[in-house]
Amino acid sequence: GIKPLVTFHHFTSPLWFAAQGGWENPESIDLFSRYCEKVARHLGDLITLVCTINEINFTAQLDAKNFIPMERRRSVMNAAAKSMGVKHFSSPPLGEPALITDNMLKAHHQGRLAIKSVTPNVAVGLSLTMIDMQAVSGGEKKLKELQYAIEDRFLEEIKHDDYVGVQAYTREIINEDGFMPVEKGAELTQMGYEFWPNALEATIRHAASIVRVPIYVTENGVGIAEDTKRIEYINGALKGLSRCLEDGIDVKSYIHWSLMDNFEWTNGYEPTFGLIAVDRQTFKRTLKPSAKFLGKIARENAFSS
């Protein structure tokens, strides 16, 4: 009874692709489209939904936050190219943000058509990393500017997709200069951002205000050591989602991140997002109370009184 939602591109790329310039290369659009067609032809009868590109707006988001300064990006890419013996190397979120973003959006549209040409009944969309952005007095104009660059531009691009995937974890406070540091004394997660389960409801509502397609929550969760806090986070997030449903917003899924404690990119194994703990020495899996909590809600399709 499991319906697979298959992501065709989740950040990582083949070395040969990155060595040709990655998503900066205009040929990346046709290469991705060809890949989509091939995968759909071989696996299409097993797939219910396709996410072409995970968090296609991630590079734009990191660029807006100046998370990795351009000089540092170029330094890393040059070092990677040298180590591989090639002239150029690029892989998001490194590289030229505007060029990467334009090519990835074109690749999504062309890839979607390629998948539909083979498996017309498969629902195709993409996922966006979204933030509950809140402005302090004087920051309203900057909020709109950032929200357009990071989210709205992408939402407007995918109005004709079969769905949009919303991925939400936290909030950011915006003033007239941009993103503010996390408020002193705020409760933080292992990722360093604020513990904020209300982010899910806010981002669903924002997406629904721009697109009129079904919304799939494709990621939501919290990296935190205390599992009681994970239960609190899930409970808050799902109650917000239920309010969206009560208001008629077409939300089709809640996919928790993550089933098991995972390797979280540059943060390694330190953040624990899983409903299931993993012992990295023995690989033993242990069900956490949060897994039982979420499972009970899923089975009953309701909150316990």
Secondary structure, DSSP 8 states (H G I E B T S, - for coil): ----EEEEE-S---HHHHHTTGGGSTTHHHHHHHHHHHHHHHHGGG-SEEEEETTTTHHHHHHHTTSS-HHHHHHHHHHHHHHHT-S----TTSS-HHHHHHHHHHHHHHHHHHHHHH-TTSEEEEEEEEEEEEE-TT-HHHHHHHHIIIIIHHHHHTTTSSEEEEEEEEEEEEETTEE----TT--B-TTSSB--TTHHHHHHHHHHHH--S-EEEEEE----S-HHHHHHHHHHHHHHHHHHHHTT--EEEE--S-SB----GGGTT-S---SEEE-TTT--EEE-HHHHHHHHHHHHTS---
